[in-house]
Amino acid sequence: MKDDSLGVIVRARTVSEAWEKSVLGCWEKGSEVSTEYGEKAKEVLGLLVVIEEPLSEPRIHKGDLYAALKGSLQKYYDEVLKGTLDWAVKEGKIHYTYHERLFNYPPYEIDQISYIVEKLGKVRFSRRAQAVTWNPKVDMWVDSPPCLQRVWCIIREDKLIMHTTWRSRDIFRAMHMNMLAMTELQKIMSEKLNVEAGAYFDFTNSAHIYEKSYGDVERFITVLKKRTRR
């Protein structure tokens, strides 16, 4: 393992800038490891991303083909924020959705996001305003448990600060959409609390780029280099 693949920190103004720097950091500093899916991956252990203005434009990076697909981002927003796929969990077609775990935590049907808003509405400096997704009873032995583990929020200087923690993340294919959805959630909560959305912190235990994406990442970096030369 390379020394610089441990504890990588990215600081950026916007979501799009943060994603770009995260991809480059994982690609350049990551150590190649084996995965449970039978392919190699470049991995950084401990990727901390700090986004100073998470709602500022440009939020969507032109280099993310998955976010750029027509309707794909809105579909993902609806899944995470409105629960449009929660029915599939109830019917056993999929294991979980983030909306189900955050807004209707099973089996207790707890709306943890409403709790965060209510808690901070009463005690703005509380350190207890958090939501979790992991359910040991059902998640420990399944093939695809939730990547997002925890959402933690606090108000400082009339701004809602949000932290999210992820146990594992595909930086090239998933991180950008994840951050876009989470900062939309941050916006929703800040509006309910009548405060501004402040900084967004995003921490990943295992940040990685899978071998199947190596070619796409190399092309992505080539395009970035061409843009910087202009």
Disulfide bonds with the S-S distance in Angstrom:
none
